[in-house]
Amino acid sequence: MHDVLVGHLSVDVRASLRLFAFYLANGTLDLDLLDDIDYRPAVFEFGSSLEQVFAIYTNVLQVDVDGTVLNDGDAQYRVAQWIRARCDPNYEVEPPFQDWETELHL
């Protein structure tokens, strides 16, 4: 995949990021997977967990050439899986994360 230089994130990408941040902070990210788990202390207590959450979301998020988000639900679900595994040691992420999904970019 080639990086394309753009001036600004599209309105669709900005809206997806805003809603993702809202659901994450509100404790309502993927209620099916995270029902009855208050993940916020585990995510917000240390910056590195929050950093990882946003890395996974933005690494998985796909955008077409017009800036339209194609898979917001998939990106949120992968984050929810990572959070669930962090909060529930018995939970197994399926499929396992690939390196590119969890990579922190500098």
All heavy atoms as an XYZ file, in Angstrom:
859
protein
N       0.851     -1.169      0.000
C       0.000      0.000      0.000
C       0.898      1.233      0.000
O       1.846      1.328      0.751
C      -0.914     -0.017      1.226
C      -1.791      1.196      1.330
S      -2.634      1.245      2.913
C      -4.275      0.921      2.392
N       0.601      2.193     -0.844
C       1.382      3.419     -0.940
C       0.698      4.529     -0.175
O      -0.512      4.687     -0.234
C       1.553      3.820     -2.409
C       2.285      2.793     -3.214
N       3.644      2.636     -3.136
C       1.854      1.859     -4.080
C       4.015      1.658     -3.935
N       2.945      1.160     -4.517
N       1.502      5.299      0.542
C       0.951      6.449      1.249
C       0.656      7.543      0.231
O       1.445      7.797     -0.674
C       1.939      6.980      2.284
C       2.107      6.023      3.451
O       1.192      5.214      3.672
O       3.141      6.086      4.125
N      -0.483      8.185      0.375
C      -0.874      9.271     -0.499
C      -0.869     10.542      0.336
O      -1.447     10.589      1.419
C      -2.283      9.019     -1.091
C      -2.721     10.194     -1.935
C      -2.301      7.731     -1.893
N      -0.198     11.564     -0.159
C      -0.133     12.827      0.561
C      -1.448     13.581      0.379
O      -1.883     13.829     -0.744
C       1.033     13.669      0.045
C       1.258     15.010      0.733
C       1.568     14.790      2.211
C       2.378     15.763      0.055
N      -2.096     13.908      1.482
C      -3.329     14.690      1.448
C      -3.173     15.852      2.421
O      -2.410     15.789      3.372
C      -4.571     13.848      1.823
C      -4.833     12.782      0.783
C      -4.432     13.229      3.183
N      -3.935     16.910      2.185
C      -3.835     18.084      3.024
C      -4.472     17.896      4.385
O      -3.936     18.330      5.389
N      -5.617     17.261      4.419
C      -6.357     17.068      5.658
C      -7.053     15.715      5.604
O      -7.315     15.185      4.531
C      -7.427     18.150      5.830
C      -6.864     19.517      5.962
N      -6.378     20.002      7.150
C      -6.707     20.504      5.052
C      -5.937     21.230      6.965
N      -6.129     21.566      5.699
N      -7.375     15.194      6.772
C      -8.204     14.001      6.822
C      -9.584     14.366      6.292
O     -10.071     15.469      6.537
C      -8.322     13.483      8.248
C      -7.046     12.971      8.899
C      -7.315     12.624     10.359
C      -6.506     11.772      8.157
N     -10.220     13.437      5.615
C     -11.556     13.712      5.097
C     -12.538     13.883      6.256
O     -12.277     13.458      7.384
C     -12.021     12.563      4.197
O     -12.296     11.412      4.979
N     -13.667     14.487      5.969
C     -14.716     14.657      6.983
C     -15.151     13.287      7.492
O     -15.388     13.113      8.694
C     -15.911     15.439      6.384
C     -17.097     15.433      7.341
C     -15.495     16.864      6.062
N     -15.225     12.299      6.626
C     -15.640     10.952      7.032
C     -14.645     10.347      8.020
O     -15.043      9.746      9.022
C     -15.789     10.065      5.790
C     -16.644      8.845      6.033
O     -17.705      8.970      6.693
O     -16.269      7.762      5.546
N     -13.364     10.496      7.781
C     -12.349      9.974      8.690
C     -12.411     10.712     10.021
O     -12.375     10.098     11.089
C     -10.935     10.076      8.079
C      -9.868      9.731      9.104
C     -10.812      9.169      6.862
N     -12.518     12.037      9.975
C     -12.607     12.813     11.212
C     -13.843     12.415     12.019
O     -13.778     12.291     13.243
C     -12.616     14.313     10.905
C     -11.237     14.809     10.470
C     -11.233     16.291     10.215
N     -11.723     16.511      8.855
C     -12.252     17.637      8.408
N     -12.389     18.672      9.205
N     -12.645     17.743      7.172
N     -14.968     12.184     11.348
C     -16.186     11.767     12.053
C     -15.994     10.387     12.676
O     -16.415     10.149     13.815
C     -17.377     11.764     11.097
N     -15.363      9.481     11.959
C     -15.112      8.138     12.499
C     -14.215      8.201     13.725
O     -14.473      7.536     14.732
C     -14.474      7.238     11.442
O     -15.397      6.928     10.432
N     -13.159      8.990     13.662
C     -12.261      9.134     14.812
C     -12.982      9.757     16.004
O     -12.798      9.327     17.147
C     -11.052      9.991     14.436
C      -9.976      9.293     13.620
C      -8.983     10.311     13.073
C      -9.264      8.249     14.457
N     -13.793     10.775     15.741
C     -14.524     11.433     16.818
C     -15.474     10.453     17.496
O     -15.508     10.349     18.721
C     -15.311     12.628     16.289
C     -16.069     13.363     17.389
C     -17.063     14.373     16.820
N     -18.141     13.770     16.075
C     -19.226     13.187     16.614
N     -19.356     13.092     17.911
N     -20.173     12.670     15.847
N     -16.242      9.707     16.700
C     -17.191      8.750     17.287
C     -16.465      7.624     18.012
O     -16.895      7.188     19.074
C     -18.118      8.192     16.215
C     -19.183      9.167     15.736
C     -19.929      8.598     14.536
C     -20.152      9.502     16.850
N     -15.356      7.160     17.451
C     -14.564      6.136     18.120
C     -14.106      6.633     19.487
O     -14.242      5.943     20.496
C     -13.366      5.740     17.259
C     -12.376      4.877     17.978
C     -12.696      3.572     18.319
C     -11.132      5.362     18.327
C     -11.791      2.767     18.994
C     -10.216      4.572     18.995
C     -10.552      3.268     19.327
N     -13.571      7.850     19.543
C     -13.118      8.414     20.813
C     -14.277      8.566     21.797
O     -14.128      8.303     22.992
C     -12.434      9.766     20.580
N     -15.437      8.965     21.301
C     -16.612      9.102     22.162
C     -17.014      7.755     22.755
O     -17.206      7.630     23.958
C     -17.782      9.698     21.381
C     -19.078      9.684     22.156
C     -19.328     10.649     23.125
C     -20.027      8.695     21.943
C     -20.505     10.637     23.857
C     -21.201      8.671     22.662
C     -21.452      9.639     23.625
N     -17.150      6.733     21.901
C     -17.540      5.411     22.398
C     -16.507      4.870     23.378
O     -16.853      4.295     24.413
C     -17.717      4.416     21.248
C     -18.822      4.748     20.295
C     -18.663      4.573     18.930
C     -20.042      5.238     20.739
C     -19.681      4.869     18.037
C     -21.065      5.538     19.861
C     -20.877      5.351     18.508
O     -21.892      5.648     17.630
N     -15.242      5.048     23.062
C     -14.164      4.569     23.926
C     -14.239      5.227     25.303
O     -14.244      4.557     26.334
C     -12.812      4.857     23.268
C     -11.577      4.416     24.026
C     -11.491      2.903     24.083
C     -10.329      4.998     23.372
N     -14.323      6.548     25.328
C     -14.341      7.279     26.598
C     -15.635      7.078     27.368
O     -15.641      7.103     28.600
C     -14.129      8.777     26.334
N     -16.729      6.842     26.658
C     -18.040      6.674     27.270
C     -18.245      5.264     27.834
O     -19.217      4.995     28.528
C     -19.119      6.998     26.233
C     -20.460      7.255     26.844
O     -20.562      7.878     27.878
N     -21.492      6.758     26.190
N     -17.332      4.344     27.512
C     -17.473      2.960     27.966
C     -18.450      2.158     27.142
O     -18.954      1.127     27.602
N     -18.725      2.610     25.915
C     -19.716      1.928     25.069
C     -19.115      1.387     23.779
O     -19.841      1.162     22.807
C     -20.878      2.885     24.729
O     -20.363      4.059     24.092
C     -21.646      3.262     25.982
N     -17.824      1.137     23.758
C     -17.191      0.569     22.576
C     -17.575     -0.900     22.450
O     -17.356     -1.681     23.370
C     -15.670      0.710     22.665
C     -14.886      0.208     21.466
C     -15.147      1.096     20.258
C     -13.407      0.167     21.782
N     -18.158     -1.280     21.362
C     -18.557     -2.655     21.035
C     -19.191     -3.366     22.231
O     -18.605     -4.240     22.853
C     -17.384     -3.458     20.509
C     -17.862     -4.634     19.669
O     -18.757     -5.377     20.121
O     -17.367     -4.813     18.547
N     -20.420     -2.999     22.520
C     -21.126     -3.538     23.686
C     -21.300     -5.050     23.640
O     -21.362     -5.697     24.680
C     -22.477     -2.850     23.842
C     -22.399     -1.379     24.253
C     -23.790     -0.757     24.267
C     -21.744     -1.232     25.606
N     -21.374     -5.634     22.443
C     -21.512     -7.092     22.361
C     -20.288     -7.793     22.933
O     -20.404     -8.782     23.658
C     -21.725     -7.542     20.915
C     -23.081     -7.150     20.367
O     -24.015     -6.955     21.177
O     -23.208     -7.023     19.139
N     -19.122     -7.299     22.627
C     -17.888     -7.945     23.079
C     -17.475     -7.505     24.480
O     -16.913     -8.286     25.241
C     -16.755     -7.653     22.085
C     -15.427     -8.339     22.348
C     -15.587     -9.857     22.260
C     -14.386     -7.859     21.368
N     -17.759     -6.264     24.827
C     -17.275     -5.718     26.089
C     -18.383     -5.491     27.107
O     -18.191     -4.759     28.080
C     -16.532     -4.389     25.827
C     -15.301     -4.504     24.933
C     -14.749     -3.130     24.599
C     -14.238     -5.377     25.579
N     -19.524     -6.128     26.921
C     -20.639     -5.986     27.853
C     -20.202     -6.375     29.257
O     -19.520     -7.365     29.457
C     -21.806     -6.871     27.396
C     -23.079     -6.578     28.169
O     -23.277     -5.419     28.562
O     -23.867     -7.523     28.368
N     -20.562     -5.570     30.227
C     -20.254     -5.806     31.638
C     -18.770     -5.702     31.981
O     -18.348     -6.145     33.044
C     -20.783     -7.166     32.115
C     -22.307     -7.222     32.075
O     -22.955     -6.166     32.279
O     -22.841     -8.312     31.830
N     -17.962     -5.139     31.092
C     -16.553     -4.926     31.393
C     -16.308     -3.420     31.400
O     -16.471     -2.763     30.378
C     -15.632     -5.593     30.345
C     -15.798     -7.106     30.367
C     -14.171     -5.204     30.591
C     -15.028     -7.830     29.284
N     -15.938     -2.877     32.554
C     -15.554     -1.469     32.595
C     -14.070     -1.407     32.290
O     -13.221     -1.534     33.170
C     -15.858     -0.840     33.956
C     -15.558      0.653     33.970
O     -15.255      1.220     32.882
O     -15.610      1.259     35.045
N     -13.776     -1.236     31.027
C     -12.399     -1.260     30.543
C     -11.677      0.071     30.731
O     -10.465      0.154     30.576
C     -12.364     -1.632     29.058
C     -13.159     -0.699     28.180
C     -12.638      0.523     27.763
C     -14.438     -1.041     27.763
C     -13.374      1.379     26.965
C     -15.175     -0.193     26.965
C     -14.636      1.017     26.560
O     -15.362      1.859     25.762
N     -12.393      1.112     31.065
C     -11.791      2.445     31.091
C     -10.590      2.560     32.028
O      -9.574      3.150     31.634
C     -12.843      3.497     31.376
C     -13.781      3.645     30.166
C     -14.929      4.541     30.427
N     -15.794      3.889     31.433
C     -16.915      4.410     31.874
N     -17.318      5.571     31.440
N     -17.651      3.769     32.748
N     -10.617      2.000     33.241
C      -9.402      2.101     34.070
C      -8.187      1.442     33.410
O      -7.077      1.979     33.482
C      -9.783      1.372     35.362
C     -11.266      1.476     35.434
C     -11.724      1.402     33.990
N      -8.391      0.322     32.746
C      -7.276     -0.382     32.111
C      -6.723      0.389     30.917
O      -5.530      0.322     30.624
C      -7.726     -1.773     31.655
N      -7.577      1.133     30.244
C      -7.144      1.859     29.058
C      -6.607      3.242     29.391
O      -5.616      3.692     28.827
C      -8.310      1.969     28.036
C      -7.954      2.895     26.886
C      -8.683      0.591     27.512
N      -7.247      3.928     30.330
C      -6.901      5.321     30.580
C      -5.895      5.535     31.700
O      -5.376      6.640     31.866
C      -8.166      6.138     30.872
C      -9.111      6.189     29.702
C     -10.411      5.743     29.829
C      -8.698      6.671     28.476
C     -11.285      5.779     28.752
C      -9.556      6.715     27.396
C     -10.855      6.277     27.531
N      -5.608      4.500     32.491
C      -4.696      4.674     33.625
C      -3.287      5.024     33.166
O      -2.615      5.852     33.752
C      -4.671      3.419     34.491
C      -3.847      3.581     35.743
C      -3.973      2.388     36.660
O      -4.884      1.567     36.478
O      -3.143      2.287     37.573
N      -2.833      4.385     32.126
C      -1.487      4.629     31.601
C      -1.609      4.995     30.134
O      -2.387      4.396     29.402
C      -0.602      3.389     31.763
C      -0.463      2.949     33.185
C      -1.141      1.836     33.650
C       0.328      3.665     34.068
C      -1.026      1.435     34.967
C       0.460      3.266     35.388
C      -0.218      2.150     35.839
N      -0.840      5.950     29.711
C      -0.913      6.433     28.337
C      -0.598      5.381     27.291
O      -1.107      5.436     26.180
N       0.238      4.402     27.625
C       0.635      3.424     26.616
C      -0.539      2.570     26.140
O      -0.591      2.192     24.979
C       1.762      2.532     27.138
O       1.349      1.830     28.284
N      -1.493      2.271     27.014
C      -2.672      1.497     26.589
C      -3.547      2.312     25.657
O      -4.030      1.815     24.646
C      -3.485      1.049     27.805
O      -2.761      0.122     28.566
N      -3.748      3.564     25.979
C      -4.537      4.436     25.121
C      -3.835      4.632     23.786
O      -4.479      4.627     22.721
C      -4.790      5.777     25.806
C      -5.715      6.752     25.085
C      -7.085      6.121     24.848
C      -5.856      8.030     25.887
N      -2.528      4.761     23.823
C      -1.740      4.874     22.602
C      -1.930      3.631     21.727
O      -2.123      3.725     20.514
C      -0.268      5.043     22.981
C       0.672      5.162     21.832
C       2.127      5.279     22.282
O       2.470      4.756     23.365
O       2.899      5.882     21.543
N      -1.909      2.450     22.337
C      -2.082      1.203     21.592
C      -3.477      1.109     20.982
O      -3.646      0.664     19.858
C      -1.826     -0.007     22.492
C      -1.826     -1.325     21.751
C      -0.684     -1.422     20.756
O       0.475     -1.467     21.124
N      -1.021     -1.454     19.481
N      -4.484      1.551     21.715
C      -5.863      1.545     21.226
C      -5.974      2.370     19.948
O      -6.543      1.926     18.949
C      -6.814      2.072     22.324
C      -8.139      2.527     21.761
C      -7.024      1.008     23.398
N      -5.430      3.576     19.966
C      -5.514      4.426     18.775
C      -4.641      3.898     17.649
O      -4.979      4.048     16.473
C      -5.180      5.881     19.114
C      -6.391      6.623     19.606
C      -6.699      6.652     20.950
C      -7.246      7.252     18.722
C      -7.821      7.315     21.411
C      -8.377      7.913     19.165
C      -8.671      7.946     20.515
N      -3.518      3.267     17.970
C      -2.678      2.669     16.935
C      -3.436      1.558     16.215
O      -3.452      1.505     14.982
C      -1.383      2.129     17.542
N      -4.070      0.671     16.963
C      -4.826     -0.416     16.335
C      -5.954      0.147     15.484
O      -6.145     -0.249     14.332
C      -5.368     -1.403     17.389
C      -4.222     -2.141     18.061
C      -6.360     -2.390     16.761
C      -4.609     -2.920     19.296
N      -6.705      1.100     16.038
C      -7.825      1.677     15.291
C      -7.363      2.283     13.969
O      -7.924      1.997     12.911
C      -8.548      2.721     16.137
C      -9.722      3.333     15.423
C     -10.932      2.648     15.326
C      -9.626      4.582     14.831
C     -12.009      3.198     14.658
C     -10.701      5.135     14.160
C     -11.889      4.439     14.077
O     -12.949      4.990     13.404
N      -6.322      3.099     14.019
C      -5.887      3.771     12.793
C      -5.129      2.844     11.853
O      -5.157      3.048     10.637
C      -5.042      5.015     13.113
O      -3.939      4.646     13.938
C      -5.882      6.071     13.815
N      -4.464      1.818     12.364
C      -3.797      0.857     11.491
C      -4.801     -0.001     10.727
O      -4.571     -0.354      9.570
C      -2.865     -0.057     12.292
C      -1.634      0.659     12.786
O      -1.273      1.725     12.303
N      -0.976      0.072     13.775
N      -5.904     -0.349     11.359
C      -6.908     -1.215     10.738
C      -7.862     -0.420      9.837
O      -8.357     -0.931      8.839
C      -7.693     -1.997     11.821
C      -8.855     -2.775     11.228
C      -6.752     -2.943     12.575
N      -8.084      0.843     10.172
C      -9.032      1.669      9.426
C      -8.623      1.777      7.957
O      -7.472      2.038      7.644
C      -9.090      3.074     10.038
C     -10.253      3.950      9.616
C     -11.573      3.402     10.178
C     -10.041      5.380     10.098
N      -9.585      1.537      7.065
C      -9.345      1.647      5.626
C     -10.156      2.811      5.075
O     -11.318      2.999      5.440
C      -9.747      0.368      4.907
C      -8.909     -0.822      5.282
C      -9.398     -2.094      4.611
O     -10.483     -2.152      4.056
N      -8.588     -3.126      4.682
N      -9.507      3.556      4.183
C     -10.115      4.734      3.584
C      -9.899      4.645      2.077
O      -8.804      4.312      1.625
C      -9.458      6.016      4.144
C     -10.075      7.256      3.545
C      -9.543      6.048      5.660
N     -10.950      4.954      1.289
C     -10.778      4.920     -0.166
C     -10.147      6.223     -0.648
O      -9.844      7.125      0.140
C     -12.089      4.599     -0.885
C     -13.126      5.700     -0.824
O     -12.793      6.841     -0.434
O     -14.293      5.414     -1.179
N      -9.926      6.338     -1.947
C      -9.235      7.498     -2.511
C     -10.006      8.796     -2.301
O      -9.430      9.880     -2.350
C      -8.925      7.300     -4.007
C      -7.932      6.170     -4.210
C     -10.176      7.077     -4.810
N     -11.302      8.700     -2.056
C     -12.107      9.892     -1.806
C     -12.153     10.262     -0.329
O     -12.806     11.238      0.041
C     -13.538      9.675     -2.314
C     -13.584      9.486     -3.821
O     -12.868     10.222     -4.525
O     -14.329      8.602     -4.274
N     -11.486      9.464      0.520
C     -11.476      9.748      1.952
C     -12.655      9.148      2.694
O     -12.875      9.457      3.862
N     -13.406      8.266      2.048
C     -14.542      7.610      2.693
C     -14.051      6.415      3.498
O     -13.298      5.582      2.993
C     -15.561      7.141      1.642
O     -15.996      8.275      0.885
C     -16.760      6.476      2.287
N     -14.468      6.344      4.748
C     -14.083      5.232      5.621
C     -14.847      3.986      5.188
O     -16.060      4.012      4.999
C     -14.372      5.577      7.096
C     -14.148      4.374      7.987
C     -13.515      6.745      7.536
N     -14.121      2.877      5.044
C     -14.718      1.640      4.534
C     -15.004      0.604      5.608
O     -15.814     -0.289      5.384
C     -13.782      1.027      3.476
C     -13.430      1.929      2.293
C     -12.395      1.249      1.407
C     -14.689      2.279      1.500
N     -14.342      0.688      6.759
C     -14.449     -0.409      7.729
C     -14.373      0.049      9.185
O     -13.703     -0.583     10.001
C     -13.363     -1.451      7.458
C     -11.986     -0.930      7.788
O     -11.730      0.265      7.779
N     -11.080     -1.845      8.095
N     -15.071      1.108      9.517
C     -15.032      1.626     10.887
C     -15.402      0.549     11.904
O     -14.742      0.417     12.935
C     -15.978      2.825     11.023
C     -15.968      3.384     12.423
O     -14.941      3.969     12.808
O     -16.971      3.217     13.136
N     -16.423     -0.230     11.625
C     -16.843     -1.284     12.549
C     -15.762     -2.320     12.773
O     -15.557     -2.776     13.907
N     -15.056     -2.694     11.721
C     -13.964     -3.662     11.857
C     -12.837     -3.094     12.706
O     -12.281     -3.804     13.555
C     -13.407     -4.048     10.480
C     -14.396     -4.797      9.625
O     -15.307     -5.451     10.175
O     -14.269     -4.724      8.384
N     -12.493     -1.833     12.494
C     -11.422     -1.204     13.272
C     -11.811     -1.132     14.746
O     -11.002     -1.436     15.627
C     -11.113      0.183     12.709
N     -13.059     -0.750     15.022
C     -13.516     -0.690     16.411
C     -13.532     -2.082     17.041
O     -13.176     -2.245     18.211
C     -14.905     -0.059     16.496
C     -14.896      1.433     16.254
C     -16.202      2.080     16.630
O     -16.886      1.642     17.555
N     -16.553      3.148     15.926
N     -13.921     -3.085     16.270
C     -13.978     -4.444     16.804
C     -12.583     -4.957     17.170
O     -12.404     -5.600     18.208
C     -14.645     -5.388     15.807
C     -14.824     -6.774     16.346
C     -15.772     -7.041     17.334
C     -14.041     -7.831     15.897
C     -15.937     -8.321     17.851
C     -14.201     -9.108     16.408
C     -15.149     -9.346     17.379
O     -15.306    -10.606     17.897
N     -11.592     -4.666     16.329
C     -10.226     -5.117     16.642
C      -9.731     -4.449     17.926
O      -9.081     -5.083     18.754
C      -9.277     -4.843     15.479
C      -9.547     -5.709     14.263
C      -9.480     -7.190     14.570
N      -8.124     -7.700     14.431
C      -7.716     -8.880     14.827
N      -8.560     -9.720     15.402
N      -6.476     -9.251     14.665
N     -10.052     -3.175     18.109
C      -9.694     -2.498     19.358
C     -10.414     -3.157     20.528
O      -9.814     -3.418     21.572
C     -10.029     -0.992     19.295
C      -9.890     -0.352     20.668
C      -9.147     -0.288     18.283
N     -11.704     -3.448     20.356
C     -12.477     -4.082     21.421
C     -11.873     -5.437     21.785
O     -11.821     -5.807     22.966
C     -13.939     -4.241     20.996
N     -11.389     -6.176     20.791
C     -10.738     -7.456     21.073
C      -9.468     -7.256     21.901
O      -9.206     -8.014     22.834
C     -10.395     -8.180     19.772
C     -11.593     -8.749     19.066
C     -11.180     -9.459     17.805
O     -10.627     -8.856     16.889
N     -11.436    -10.753     17.756
N      -8.667     -6.252     21.555
C      -7.449     -5.986     22.305
C      -7.779     -5.602     23.742
O      -7.157     -6.082     24.691
C      -6.638     -4.873     21.617
C      -5.331     -4.630     22.290
C      -4.150     -5.288     22.059
C      -5.052     -3.675     23.317
N      -3.175     -4.803     22.886
C      -3.701     -3.807     23.666
C      -5.818     -2.720     23.984
C      -3.096     -3.024     24.638
C      -5.218     -1.939     24.953
C      -3.874     -2.090     25.273
N      -8.800     -4.753     23.913
C      -9.226     -4.343     25.261
C      -9.736     -5.538     26.044
O      -9.396     -5.723     27.214
C     -10.290     -3.234     25.171
C      -9.675     -1.939     24.654
C     -10.947     -3.012     26.531
C     -10.693     -0.864     24.326
N     -10.548     -6.365     25.415
C     -11.091     -7.539     26.094
C      -9.965     -8.455     26.566
O      -9.983     -8.950     27.704
C     -12.045     -8.283     25.157
C     -12.587     -9.597     25.682
C     -13.656     -9.386     26.743
N     -14.098    -10.644     27.269
C     -15.177    -11.327     26.852
N     -15.932    -10.829     25.892
N     -15.498    -12.468     27.401
N      -8.968     -8.679     25.713
C      -7.838     -9.528     26.091
C      -7.046     -8.908     27.238
O      -6.541     -9.628     28.109
C      -6.931     -9.766     24.888
N      -6.967     -7.594     27.271
C      -6.253     -6.901     28.363
C      -7.016     -7.023     29.678
O      -6.415     -7.147     30.736
C      -6.062     -5.440     27.991
C      -5.366     -4.620     29.038
C      -4.662     -3.444     28.420
N      -4.223     -2.454     29.385
C      -3.227     -2.609     30.241
N      -2.575     -3.742     30.285
N      -2.898     -1.644     31.070
N      -8.342     -7.008     29.609
C      -9.176     -7.062     30.816
C      -9.554     -8.483     31.224
O      -9.917     -8.712     32.373
C     -10.458     -6.252     30.593
S     -10.182     -4.494     30.385
N      -9.508     -9.424     30.292
C      -9.939    -10.799     30.539
C      -8.863    -11.752     30.033
O      -8.800    -12.055     28.841
C     -11.269    -11.054     29.810
C     -11.766    -12.479     29.932
O     -11.118    -13.314     30.590
O     -12.826    -12.761     29.328
N      -7.982    -12.240     30.905
C      -6.878    -13.094     30.471
C      -7.323    -14.400     29.812
O      -6.533    -15.045     29.125
C      -6.092    -13.373     31.754
C      -6.830    -12.763     32.875
C      -7.992    -12.007     32.344
N      -8.580    -14.797     29.990
C      -9.077    -16.024     29.362
C      -9.587    -15.805     27.937
O      -9.869    -16.770     27.236
C     -10.194    -16.630     30.210
C      -9.682    -17.068     31.560
O      -8.603    -17.641     31.668
N     -10.434    -16.762     32.605
N      -9.705    -14.556     27.530
C     -10.210    -14.251     26.186
C      -9.092    -14.421     25.164
O      -7.979    -13.957     25.348
C     -10.744    -12.812     26.127
C     -11.233    -12.420     24.757
C     -12.450    -12.894     24.274
C     -10.476    -11.593     23.950
C     -12.898    -12.542     23.014
C     -10.926    -11.232     22.689
C     -12.131    -11.710     22.230
O     -12.570    -11.362     20.976
N      -9.404    -15.120     24.071
C      -8.442    -15.315     22.995
C      -8.899    -14.535     21.775
O     -10.015    -14.714     21.293
C      -8.311    -16.798     22.640
C      -7.650    -17.603     23.734
C      -7.382    -19.031     23.308
O      -7.027    -19.247     22.128
O      -7.543    -19.913     24.156
N      -8.030    -13.679     21.287
C      -8.329    -12.870     20.112
C      -8.307    -13.760     18.875
O      -7.347    -14.482     18.639
C      -7.296    -11.728     19.961
C      -7.530    -10.952     18.678
C      -7.331    -10.811     21.163
N      -9.398    -13.714     18.111
C      -9.511    -14.482     16.866
C      -9.922    -13.568     15.736
O     -10.954    -12.907     15.848
C     -10.553    -15.595     17.010
C     -10.041    -16.842     17.678
C      -8.892    -17.492     16.933
O      -8.890    -17.516     15.680
O      -7.972    -17.971     17.606
N      -9.170    -13.492     14.674
C      -7.839    -14.074     14.508
C      -6.821    -13.295     15.342
O      -7.063    -12.143     15.681
C      -7.569    -13.904     13.016
C      -8.353    -12.716     12.607
C      -9.578    -12.716     13.481
N      -5.688    -13.933     15.641
C      -4.660    -13.232     16.413
C      -4.218    -11.963     15.677
O      -4.291    -11.892     14.446
C      -3.509    -14.242     16.481
C      -4.142    -15.562     16.214
C      -5.303    -15.303     15.304
N      -3.755    -10.992     16.432
C      -3.291     -9.753     15.819
C      -2.060    -10.004     14.969
O      -1.179    -10.772     15.340
C      -2.948     -8.709     16.886
C      -4.158     -8.074     17.499
C      -4.556     -8.423     18.771
C      -4.913     -7.150     16.796
C      -5.675     -7.844     19.347
C      -6.038     -6.576     17.353
C      -6.423     -6.928     18.630
N      -2.030     -9.342     13.832
C      -0.835     -9.339     13.004
C       0.007     -8.135     13.422
O      -0.509     -7.147     13.949
C      -1.218     -9.256     11.533
C      -1.999    -10.472     11.067
C      -2.372    -10.372      9.602
O      -1.672     -9.765      8.805
N      -3.492    -10.983      9.252
N       1.305     -8.213     13.177
C       2.217     -7.147     13.611
C       1.785     -5.776     13.113
O       1.852     -4.786     13.844
C       3.644     -7.438     13.154
C       4.274     -8.603     13.896
O       3.771     -8.969     14.988
O       5.262     -9.167     13.388
N       1.330     -5.694     11.867
C       0.960     -4.387     11.301
C      -0.230     -3.764     12.024
O      -0.376     -2.539     12.039
C       0.682     -4.487      9.800
C      -0.520     -5.306      9.432
C      -0.540     -6.636      9.126
C      -1.872     -4.858      9.360
N      -1.821     -7.050      8.859
C      -2.670     -5.975      8.988
C      -2.514     -3.639      9.568
C      -4.057     -5.883      8.837
C      -3.887     -3.555      9.409
C      -4.634     -4.678      9.036
N      -1.079     -4.576     12.645
C      -2.247     -4.054     13.338
C      -1.860     -3.334     14.634
O      -2.551     -2.386     15.046
C      -3.226     -5.181     13.673
C      -3.916     -5.762     12.463
C      -4.834     -6.891     12.843
O      -4.315     -7.976     13.216
O      -6.079     -6.704     12.770
N      -0.832     -3.784     15.288
C      -0.468     -3.231     16.602
C       0.768     -2.330     16.548
O       1.197     -1.819     17.574
C      -0.213     -4.367     17.599
O       0.844     -5.200     17.111
C      -1.473     -5.191     17.837
N       1.290     -2.102     15.362
C       2.506     -1.297     15.215
C       2.267      0.150     15.637
O       1.267      0.772     15.266
C       2.975     -1.341     13.768
C       4.268     -0.627     13.532
C       4.758     -0.759     12.085
O       4.046     -1.342     11.257
O       5.846     -0.263     11.820
N       3.214      0.654     16.433
C       3.181      2.066     16.833
C       4.105      2.832     15.890
O       5.294      2.531     15.793
C       3.676      2.221     18.276
C       2.805      1.566     19.347
C       3.512      1.618     20.692
C       1.456      2.245     19.424
N       3.552      3.797     15.196
C       4.340      4.583     14.234
C       4.868      5.840     14.905
O       4.170      6.474     15.695
C       3.461      4.958     13.032
C       2.960      3.761     12.292
N       3.728      3.091     11.368
C       1.788      3.102     12.371
C       3.031      2.066     10.896
N       1.848      2.055     11.489
N       6.078      6.163     14.580
C       6.710      7.357     15.154
C       6.559      8.527     14.234
O       6.476      8.480     13.101
C       8.180      7.104     15.434
C       8.459      5.942     16.389
C       9.948      5.729     16.509
C       7.859      6.225     17.761
